[in-house]
Structures are given as structure tokens and as C-alpha cells.
Amino acid sequence: MAIPNITPLPPAPTRADGAADFSEKADAFVAALPPFVQQTNSLAGAINTGILEAGKSQNAAANSATAAANSAIAAANSLTQAKDEAGKAAQQAASAQTYAASAQSAAGVPALKGKARRVLSVKPDESGVEWVSVTRQVGETIWSVTDPGSDYLPMDGARYPVSSYPLLAVAIGDLREYGLDWTQIVSPANPTAGVAVYDVCWARNVGPWSTDTPALIAVGASGRIWRSTDYGLTWTQAIYGNAQFTAVDADDYGVVIAVGASGTMYRSSDCGATFTAIISGFGTATITSISAYPAFDWIAVGSGVTRYSSDYGVTWVTKSNTVSSPTTAAYPKWTKQEPRRMRVTNPTRGRTNLTALTAASGQQISRADLRWENNVLLSNLTVPNTAIAALTMNDYSYTAIAVGAAGFMLRGEMAMTNVDVLTSAGTTMPLQLYGVDCAWENFWVVVGASGLITISEDDGWTWKTVRSNVTTHLQGVAVCPDGTIVAVGLGGVILRSAPYKDTNSNTEFKVPFVKPNGKLKAYIKAKESM
């Protein structure tokens, strides 16, 4: 409430004033008295009201003080009661822990102490329960853009001492090497007897009722087809006229097709045990390459013609091709359950946009879908004008490699979307390269002139040449399910490389190589977390 103000009175008249001044002051003074009286009365009322409000406030303050005191007393009582209840709860908790420990002991449940961040799990033999870690176990892998710490190792194919990571060494197993030592198969195990061998493939039948024996099939000059059911140790020979076979491939259902000069095409439906001549539609033209999809679909090329089959290679139709004179063809195959020959595989993992490739001299590589529709000539290739002799794609890494004259090697990712030109394939001389195959996530093998064999263990980025002990031209190569590799060539040469345990396996182990995906890198758990 605002306190009223009293307006000061004007000067009062005095006897010393002259007549004129006295009258003027007297009139003004008298006129100011009524407002003065009103303002004084208002002030007195305000003072009275203030006194009453102050009294009320005093009473309210007193009441609040009393209530606060009562609340403090109640809070003290509640605190005392809470302390009493807490004491009782602690006693009950201690008793519960004692009872729980007794119950756990009686039921075979392990103790809780020292088992932080672990979960209770039924034992494998179902005889009780045990605590198990919820963290990753040694040998498990992760993908990360940052280094996950000292408990992990990058999956870069490097070797490490067994003593540094004993648990991981046991989890990974023996250190195995592939394609390093080669042995020539000679008569009577090898009946080729000087006849040129041009290609080799692995054949199998995954059908649920199949009784076919998986086998290696090799083809060559003078109508020769060779078959081995013991991973290349021994071979049998069949002669089909005077056909000049140039290439062979197999699907996953026992069908094997060998092709060659003068439109030659022989088909087997029992993993190469028997063959029958069929009409290829190539006339007298030489068929230079054939490739099979795991089921149904086949593609064959040669002398400027591209032919396609959708019924296991029984009948064939001509397809248009943006490559004018294709010399090699490659179809998708995936066999993740085992290492084996994979000419070309699906670059999308979803199996919905399958890719087939054909290649010719120079920069000509074409790509089409599964049934050889939507054929396009790749325009992203800036490579030398070199004949491409062989082309393969790895199903695991989606890397494709084409090889050819003068040590030429073309490495492409995602069905040749991203391309790198490599030269000499790890050799010191620009030799002709004739055959290429791959297995697992990162292993490649290339063969060529003068007995050249070169391998890569990092998905085709780097290569090392190995001793083949022959000087003849090697024409084809195939990887078997057990890791055995067979290379064939002119003069009836058949070479075999069996996987073996590295002599350093007792002291060293090798971390698998997994190709990074951009900034994402693969790591493997190497130590138990402390």
C-alpha cells in the first residue's frame, strides 16, 4: 500500500507584511488548509491500516514458526524410524545372503563373489550351472574403425609367436601353407604321355541323392580327357576321337562340359565318368572358353560367338555381346562351405544381381546378368592393348582378376567396378599368363609360360613366385576342396601341390587375412580380458 503525501502549506502572512502582501499570503494560506486537512486524514488512515497489517503478519509468522517446529519434530521421529527400519533390513539381507549361499551350495550353484559381469549358464553336460563371461571369447572377430585395444589383433595375415597368444594359436590351429611345394605327376600315375593339357577343373554333385564321385577333370589335345578321384595323385584317360579340347568347367550338380576346336562340345552328367558329344551351335569355330553357374546356366564363347544354355548345357542359343570377339567367359559360382574353383561369383551377396563376364583383347570386358541379358561393355578400363587369357572372380571378396600376355594382370573389385592394373604378377620377367584360380577369402594362384606359378595371400595385391621345377608352359590351374592345387600344361605336364603343416607351427601361428571394408577393419580376440 502506497503512503499518501502531504503537500507543504504556502508561507503564512505576518504583521510585518505590507497591506497588499498580507492579503495575498493570507488568501493563499487559507485556500491550502482544506486539502491539507484531507491529506492529513488520509495519512492517518494509512498508518492505521499498516499497523493492522503488521499485526496480522506477526500472528502469521508466529503460526509458521509453530508449524515449522512441529515439522522438525515429525522429521526427527521419521529419521529415527527410518534408521530402525534400515537396521532391520540389513539384518534381513545378511540372513538372506546366508540362506542364499546355503541354497546355492545345496543346489550346486557357484558363489557370487568375483563373478562380476558374468551370467549363469547351464553346463554342457546339464549337470549343473556355471558362471560364463559375457565378453567375447578368444578367436571371435569384430569389425571396427578404431583399434579395439591390446586384447585384439588385426586380421592382416601376419604371423605371431605362439608364446605371446597361446589361446589364439590353439583356436586358429596349425599353420598351413598352400601352393608352395609342387610335384610333377609322372607315368603310370599320369597317362598324358606328352599330350598337351590345356585346362582343369573340379567337379562334384551336391544333389541329395547323388552317388557321383567328385573328381578333377583335365582336357587336352587329341581327344584326351583325364579324370582323377584322389586329388590329382592318379589319373585315368578317355579318348574321344581327335577332338582338340581347349577348356572345361563343371557346375555343382555333376555336369561337366569340355569344349574345343571345330565347335567341339562333350557333356558329362556324372562328374566326368562318361562323356557324350552334343551340338554346340558354333559350327566349325573354335570354342575358347566355357563357364558354369552352380545350376542350370552355362556360357561359352569363341570366334566372335557367345552361346548360352539354361538347361544344364543340353541345348544352346546365341546371345548378342558388346565384346566383338570374346576369348574367355566367367560365370558366378559360390561355394562358401568349401574351397574350390570359382570362376566368377556374385558381387552383391544378395544373389539378386548376378554377374557374368566375357573378355577379349585390349580393354574389352563385358558384363551381363545371369541369363546374359542387359549386356554392357565396361567403360572404366584403361589397360594396355593386351589379350586376356583367363578371368576369375572370388566369391568371398568379390575381387576379379584377369591375366594375359606380357605378365599383364587386371585386378577389379565389385565385378570390375574398381580396377587396378598390376604387372608381371610378382615375377621378374614379363611372361605370358594363361590360368588363374582362387579359394577362400584371399588366396589366388596364377600359372603361365616357362613353368611360372605365382600366388597371392592378400586377395591379389601382392604376389610371390614359387618353384614349379618345370620349364613348360602351364595352361590351367584348379584348387580342390582340401586345398590341393593342380596345374596342367604343354607336354602332358601335371603338377600337384598338397597343403602341408608349416615347420614353424610349434612356435608361430598365422592370423587369417580379411580384406578391410573402407575404414572398417577386422580384428580377432587374442587374449582374455583382464
Secondary structure, 3 states (H helix, E strand, C coil): CCCCCCCCCCCCCCCCCCHHHHHHHHHHHHHHHHHHHHHHHHHHHHHHHHHHHHHHHHHHHHHHHHHHHHHHHHHHHHHHHHHHHHHHHHHHHHHHHHHHHHHHHHHCCCCCCCCCCEEEEECCCCCCEEEEECCCCCCCEEEECCCCCCCEEECECCEEECCCCHHHHHHHCCCEECCCCCEECCCCCCCCCCCCEEEEEEECECCCCCCCCCEEEEEECCCEEEEECCCCCCCEEEECCCCCEEEEEECCECCEEEEEHHHCEEEECCCCCCCEECCCCCCCCCCCEEEECCCCCEEEEECCEEEEECCCCCCCEEECCCCCCCCEEECECCCCCCCCCCCECCCCCCCCCCCEEEECECCCEEEECCCCCCCEECCCCCCCCCEEEEEEECCCCCEEEEEEHHHEEEEEECCCCEEEEEEHHHCCCCCCEEEEEEECCCEEEEEEHHHCEEEECCCCCCCEEECCCCCCCEEEEEECCCCCEEEEEHHHCEEEECCEECCCCCCEEECCECCCECCEEEEEECCCCC
